[in-house]
Amino acid sequence: MVAEYLLKALLSVVAMLEDAAKFGMDSHSAVNALENIGFELDRMSAPGRQEFAEILERIAASADPAQRGWVRNVPRNLGIDS
């Protein structure tokens, strides 16, 4: 259960970084941060990736319908295979 809350928090950060220009943040810094997140997540083991994908799917299934696609596409958008 803790992992699900952590992943939800991570999704919030990713969403904010993707919209960084709207919030006045330097877009280069935002892209750099997103790349770092992707790099760290890409280091997960196969079982870790499976757990990540399962939790992400649970979050997507319970998300607002307009956000489901975005949630499901986060791994691809970060450059990782989930």
Steps between C-alpha positions, in 0.01 A plus 500: 500500500786738574636444149170615352510825696861556398415442136208742524738760645746433218223543243416838655861610463519375140179685414630822655832470318325436169307825553803687632478786253147575618631537854796719408763230555798485268405242237859376471503419871164325470619284209817420692296389801271284283805337340643426845171344611496285186863398553437385856181313411674334206737337750219289650530124488251295298291422812513868595378600155216251528396640838531855364276412203240332723482794739490746212209310346309506832554875520391547138189289552393715795597832339269745332427365149669803344824418683515123446689517172754743643564276801541192281742686270730630775755215466524547123518879538786461749683266264464183703341167420261411779 
